[in-house]
Amino acid sequence: MVSGASGRVSRALLVVALMVSAGCKESSPPPTTPPTAPARAARQPPAEPGTWYRARLAYDGVGELPFFLHVPPVGQNGRAYVVNGDETADFQAEWRDNEITITGPWAYTSMIEAQLRPGNKNLEGTWTRDTPLWGAVVRNFLAVPVPAADPHKEGKGRFEQGPDGVVRGYIKPGMLGDVRFLAGNLQPSGGGAKLGLSTFNGNAANLVLADVAADGNSMSGIMSLQNVWNERFTAKRSDDFTLANKVHLKEGKTTVTLRGFDKYKGKPTMAIIFATWCSSCNDAYPFFRQLYATYHAQGLEMFGVAYDLNDDEKINNTQLEAFRVKHQITWEQIQVPCTPETWAQAMPPEIEGWDGLPIVLLIKPDGTVPVVFGGWLGPATGADGERLRQWLEEQIKELVGSAGAKTKG
């Protein structure tokens, strides 16, 4: 958060509470600004095979009506559904080659007819609603594939404007990771100000644009990561707070089904679910290496499981080896070949609440999992990241100590 009309807050550390908008993992920003009032988190339907799309109906002379649509895999008929805030609306989908028909459970016709474009995997077609009141209403339909429907969720940002006038800081869109080392400027605009921040290092290419209120206590804007993940947000000035870890085992579950883990039974183990391309995973691994160097002699094992979202095992192995060399990893790492469409089904079924990587599992010798943590806080997060590292090390000490492992010679 930054100041009001003057556009300057010298050496002031400011914290904001971010509410990330639901309709935003897309290829370009939406044409209209969403409401600034935060909405409740959407109730997510259970994960099913298929693809998420961000769909749009074209309203002539008005704009576009956006919604999230999930359809079954090509060639597989069955349930489709739409997420509308707290509501999940059910439909039936039928594939015929590259054409899909989606019908709703309503009297009279409500039907989406679309073709799958081979180049970009978009669905393009029409929605038709035919009732006695308004007759046949036909609107153009376009759906772009996205990783998953993303509900409103809480995030956190810290910004500071230095004596040189440069605004620096980071944004944490939940515990998934952080949009780090942002830098930019604040320009007076109307009664408030416009904030522009960016970072580029060849892997991260992030842009944040926001309108700041005149009193400096709120702002709204868009966060764009490589112009692929685009998130609208609103923010309010806030005292410091801690984001909750949302990743956990399903109710009643105490163990996980993890490929390749059998050889570690009977040993205190830190299992890491990661991807070689994941920025947060690359941030975390130097600290994981420190933990291994300190506690392996006391009995701690580490085990990595990579989900690189590629079903080509040769390519995965090449990337995994490069990752091992880069981070000087001496513990075992394996891959789980999968694609973005099959990722959810390839994950351990006992874990829920995750929306990214890494995921850390601390596993006792008896196979029970007392600690599950998702996400990471990178080097730009300062004290927040330090608290996380201290917490994880304390959990490792407890895991090794409770196991009664003898020091290895």
C-alpha positions in Angstrom: 0.0 0.0 0.0 1.2 3.5 -0.7 0.3 7.0 0.1 -2.3 9.5 -1.1 -2.2 12.6 -3.3 1.4 13.5 -2.8 2.7 10.2 -4.1 5.4 9.9 -1.5 5.9 7.9 1.7 9.5 8.2 2.7 10.9 5.1 4.4 7.5 3.9 5.5 6.8 0.1 5.5 3.2 -0.5 4.5 1.2 -3.7 4.6 -1.9 -4.4 2.5 -4.5 -7.1 2.6 -5.1 -8.2 -1.0 -8.3 -9.8 -2.2 -7.5 -11.5 -5.5 -10.4 -11.6 -8.0 -12.0 -14.8 -9.2 -12.0 -14.2 -12.9 -8.4 -13.6 -13.8 -6.1 -16.4 -15.0 -6.4 -15.4 -18.6 -4.4 -14.3 -21.7 -5.2 -10.6 -21.4 -6.9 -8.3 -18.8 -10.7 -8.2 -18.9 -12.2 -5.1 -20.5 -14.0 -3.8 -17.4 -12.9 -3.3 -13.8 -14.5 -5.8 -11.3 -16.4 -4.6 -8.2 -14.1 -3.5 -5.4 -16.1 -5.2 -2.7 -14.4 -8.5 -1.7 -16.5 -11.7 -2.3 -16.6 -14.9 -0.3 -14.4 -17.7 -1.5 -16.1 -20.0 -4.0 -17.0 -23.5 -2.9 -14.8 -25.7 -5.2 -16.3 -28.8 -6.8 -14.4 -32.0 -6.5 -11.5 -32.5 -8.9 -12.5 -34.5 -12.0 -10.7 -35.3 -15.2 -11.0 -32.7 -17.8 -10.1 -29.1 -18.5 -10.9 -25.7 -16.9 -11.8 -22.8 -19.2 -12.4 -19.2 -18.7 -15.4 -18.7 -20.8 -17.0 -15.5 -22.2 -20.4 -14.7 -23.7 -20.4 -11.6 -26.0 -23.2 -9.2 -25.0 -23.6 -6.8 -28.0 -23.3 -3.2 -26.9 -22.6 -4.1 -23.3 -19.4 -6.1 -22.9 -18.6 -9.7 -22.0 -20.0 -12.1 -19.4 -17.2 -14.2 -18.0 -17.4 -17.5 -16.1 -15.3 -20.6 -15.3 -16.3 -23.8 -17.1 -15.0 -27.3 -16.5 -15.6 -29.9 -19.3 -14.7 -33.6 -19.5 -11.7 -34.8 -21.6 -12.1 -34.9 -25.4 -14.1 -38.0 -26.3 -15.5 -38.5 -22.9 -19.1 -37.5 -22.3 -20.4 -36.6 -18.9 -20.6 -33.8 -16.4 -19.6 -30.3 -17.1 -19.9 -27.5 -14.5 -19.6 -23.8 -14.0 -18.4 -22.0 -10.8 -20.5 -18.9 -9.9 -19.1 -17.7 -6.6 -20.7 -20.0 -4.0 -22.7 -21.9 -6.6 -21.7 -24.8 -8.8 -24.0 -25.2 -11.8 -24.2 -28.7 -13.4 -24.5 -29.4 -17.1 -24.1 -32.3 -19.5 -21.4 -32.4 -22.1 -21.2 -34.6 -25.3 -18.2 -34.7 -27.6 -18.3 -35.5 -31.3 -14.8 -35.5 -32.6 -13.6 -31.9 -31.9 -17.1 -30.5 -31.3 -18.8 -30.3 -27.9 -22.4 -29.7 -27.0 -23.2 -28.6 -23.4 -26.8 -28.6 -22.2 -28.3 -27.3 -19.0 -31.0 -28.9 -16.8 -33.7 -26.3 -17.8 -37.0 -26.3 -19.5 -36.6 -25.2 -23.1 -33.3 -25.0 -24.9 -30.1 -23.9 -23.1 -27.2 -25.1 -25.2 -23.5 -24.3 -25.9 -22.2 -25.6 -29.2 -18.5 -25.1 -29.8 -15.5 -26.4 -31.7 -12.1 -27.2 -30.2 -9.4 -25.2 -32.1 -6.3 -27.4 -32.5 -3.8 -24.6 -32.4 -4.7 -22.9 -29.1 -7.2 -25.4 -27.6 -9.8 -22.7 -27.4 -13.5 -23.5 -27.6 -15.4 -21.3 -30.0 -19.1 -21.3 -30.8 -22.4 -20.1 -29.5 -24.8 -20.2 -26.6 -28.5 -20.5 -27.4 -31.4 -20.0 -25.0 -34.8 -20.4 -26.5 -37.9 -19.6 -24.4 -41.5 -18.5 -25.2 -40.8 -15.1 -23.4 -37.8 -13.9 -25.4 -37.6 -16.4 -28.2 -34.2 -17.7 -29.4 -31.3 -15.7 -27.9 -27.9 -16.6 -29.5 -24.7 -15.2 -28.2 -21.1 -15.8 -29.3 -19.1 -18.1 -26.9 -15.4 -18.2 -26.4 -13.5 -20.3 -23.8 -9.8 -20.2 -23.1 -8.1 -23.0 -21.2 -6.7 -22.1 -17.8 -5.0 -24.1 -15.0 -8.1 -24.1 -12.7 -10.9 -22.0 -11.5 -9.5 -19.6 -9.0 -11.8 -18.3 -6.2 -11.5 -15.0 -4.4 -8.6 -15.4 -2.0 -6.6 -13.4 0.4 -3.1 -12.2 -0.3 -0.5 -9.9 1.2 1.8 -7.2 -0.1 4.5 -5.0 1.4 5.7 -1.8 -0.3 8.1 0.9 0.7 9.0 4.1 -1.1 12.6 5.1 -0.5 14.3 8.5 -0.5 15.0 8.0 -4.2 11.3 7.9 -4.9 11.4 4.3 -6.1 8.7 2.0 -4.6 10.0 -1.5 -3.8 8.2 -4.5 -2.4 6.5 -7.9 -3.0 3.1 -9.5 -3.3 2.1 -12.9 -1.9 -1.0 -14.1 -3.6 -1.7 -16.6 -0.8 0.9 -19.1 0.3 1.6 -20.2 -3.3 4.7 -18.0 -3.5 5.6 -14.4 -4.0 5.8 -11.9 -6.8 9.2 -10.6 -5.7 11.7 -7.8 -6.1 9.1 -5.5 -7.5 10.2 -1.9 -8.2 8.6 1.1 -9.8 7.1 4.4 -9.2 4.0 6.3 -7.9 2.6 9.1 -9.9 -0.1 11.5 -8.8 -3.3 11.0 -10.8 -6.6 12.9 -10.1 -7.2 12.8 -6.4 -5.1 9.7 -5.9 -2.1 8.1 -7.6 -1.1 5.4 -10.1 1.3 2.7 -8.9 3.4 0.8 -11.5 5.8 -2.0 -10.4 7.6 -4.7 -12.3 10.4 -7.3 -12.2 12.2 -9.3 -14.9 14.9 -11.9 -14.5 14.3 -14.1 -17.5 12.1 -16.5 -15.5 9.8 -14.1 -13.7 8.3 -11.3 -15.9 5.8 -9.6 -13.6 3.8 -6.4 -13.8 1.6 -4.7 -11.2 -0.6 -1.7 -12.1 -2.9 -0.2 -9.5 -5.0 2.9 -8.8 -4.4 4.2 -5.3 -7.2 6.1 -3.4 -6.7 9.7 -2.3 -6.4 8.7 1.3 -3.8 6.1 0.6 -5.8 3.4 2.4 -6.9 1.3 -0.5 -6.1 0.5 -4.1 -7.3 -1.8 -7.0 -5.5 -3.1 -10.0 -4.1 -6.0 -11.9 -1.1 -8.3 -11.4 0.2 -10.0 -14.5 2.7 -12.8 -14.6 4.1 -13.3 -18.1 0.8 -11.9 -19.4 -0.6 -15.4 -18.9 -1.7 -15.4 -15.2 -3.5 -12.1 -14.9 -5.2 -11.4 -11.5 -7.4 -8.5 -10.6 -7.2 -7.4 -7.0 -8.4 -4.9 -4.5 -6.4 -4.0 -1.4 -6.7 -2.2 1.9 -4.1 -0.9 4.3 -3.7 -3.3 7.1 -1.7 -4.2 10.2 0.7 -7.1 9.6 -0.9 -10.5 9.5 0.0 -14.1 8.7 -1.5 -16.0 5.8 -2.9 -19.4 6.7 -1.5 -22.6 5.3 -4.4 -24.1 3.3 -2.8 -27.4 2.4 -3.7 -30.4 4.5 -4.7 -34.1 4.6 -8.3 -34.9 4.0 -10.4 -35.5 7.1 -9.6 -38.9 8.6 -6.4 -39.4 6.6 -3.1 -39.7 8.4 -0.8 -41.1 5.7 -0.2 -40.4 2.0 0.2 -42.5 -1.1 3.5 -41.2 -2.6 5.2 -42.9 -5.5 8.6 -44.4 -4.6 8.2 -43.8 -0.9 8.2 -47.5 0.3 12.0 -47.6 0.8 11.8 -44.7 3.4 9.3 -46.5 5.7 10.7 -46.7 9.2 12.7 -43.4 8.8 11.9 -39.8 9.6 11.5 -38.3 6.1 10.8 -34.9 4.6 9.1 -35.5 1.2 9.0 -32.6 -1.3 6.5 -32.4 -4.1 7.9 -29.9 -6.6 8.6 -28.9 -10.2 11.9 -28.0 -11.7 10.3 -24.9 -13.4 8.7 -23.7 -10.2 10.1 -20.4 -9.0 9.1 -21.0 -5.4 10.7 -24.5 -5.5 13.9 -23.0 -6.7 13.8 -20.5 -3.9 13.2 -23.2 -1.3 15.8 -25.8 -2.4 18.9 -24.0 -1.0 17.3 -24.0 2.4 16.2 -27.7 2.0 19.9 -28.5 1.2 20.9 -26.8 4.4 18.4 -28.8 6.4 19.6 -32.0 4.8 23.3 -31.2 5.6 22.4 -30.5 9.2 19.9 -33.3 10.1 20.7 -36.2 7.7 23.4 -37.3 10.2 20.7 -37.4 12.8 18.6 -39.7 10.7 16.6 -37.4 8.5 15.9 -38.6 4.9 14.7 -36.4 2.1 12.8 -37.5 -1.0 11.7 -35.4 -3.9 8.8 -36.1 -6.3 8.7 -33.9 -9.4 5.6 -33.0 -11.3 7.0 -31.1 -14.3 3.6 -31.4 -16.2 5.2 -33.3 -19.1 4.4 -36.9 -20.0 7.8 -37.2 -21.9 10.0 -39.1 -19.4 13.2 -38.4 -21.3 12.6 -34.6 -21.2 11.6 -34.8 -17.5 14.8 -36.7 -16.6 16.9 -34.2 -18.4 15.3 -31.3 -16.5 15.5 -33.2 -13.2 19.2 -33.8 -13.7 19.9 -30.2 -14.5 17.9 -29.2 -11.3 19.9 -31.7 -9.3 23.2 -30.2 -10.5 22.1 -26.6 -10.0 21.0 -27.2 -6.4 23.7 -29.8 -5.5 21.1 -32.3 -4.5 22.3 -35.6 -3.0 19.0 -37.2 -2.0 16.8 -39.2 -4.3 14.3 -37.5 -6.7 11.9 -39.1 -9.0 9.4 -37.8 -11.5 5.7 -38.4 -12.0 4.9 -37.9 -15.7 1.6 -36.0 -16.2 0.1 -33.1 -18.1 -1.7 -30.0 -16.8 -4.9 -31.8 -17.5 -4.0 -34.9 -15.5 -2.0 -33.2 -12.7 -4.7 -33.2 -10.1 -5.4 -36.9 -10.7 -1.7 -37.8 -10.4 -1.2 -36.1 -7.1 -1.5 -38.0 -3.8 -5.3 -38.3 -3.3 -5.1 -37.7 0.5 -3.8 -34.1 0.0 -6.3 -31.2 -0.5 -6.3 -27.4 -0.5 -3.2 -27.1 -2.7 -3.0 -24.7 -5.7 0.7 -24.8 -6.4 4.1 -26.0 -5.4 6.2 -26.9 -3.4 4.4 -29.1 -0.9 6.4 -30.3 2.1 5.3 -33.5 4.0 7.0 -34.5 7.2 6.6 -38.2 7.6 7.2 -40.2 10.8 8.8 -43.7 10.8 5.3 -45.2 11.2 4.1 -43.5 8.0 1.9 -40.9 9.6 2.1 -37.3 8.4 2.0 -34.7 11.2 3.0 -31.7 9.1 1.8 -30.7 5.6 2.8 -27.3 4.2 2.2 -25.8 0.8 4.0 -22.9 -0.9 7.1 -21.0 0.0 8.3 -17.4 0.9 11.2 -16.4 -1.2 14.2 -14.1 -0.6 12.2 -10.9 -1.1 9.8 -11.6 1.8 12.3 -10.7 4.5 11.0 -11.4 8.0 8.1 -13.4 6.7 10.4 -15.8 5.0 12.7 -16.0 8.0 9.8 -17.0 10.2 8.8 -19.7 7.8 12.4 -21.1 7.7 12.7 -21.1 11.5 9.3 -22.8 11.8 10.2 -25.6 9.4 13.5 -26.2 11.1 11.7 -26.6 14.4 9.4 -29.1 12.9 12.4 -31.0 11.5 14.0 -31.1 14.9 10.8 -32.4 16.4 10.4 -35.1 13.7 14.0 -36.4 14.1 13.8 -36.2 17.9 10.5 -38.0 18.2 11.8 -40.7 15.9 14.7 -41.5 18.3 17.0 -41.8 15.4 20.6 -42.5 16.2 23.3 -40.4 14.7 24.9 -42.0 11.7 28.6 -42.5 11.6 
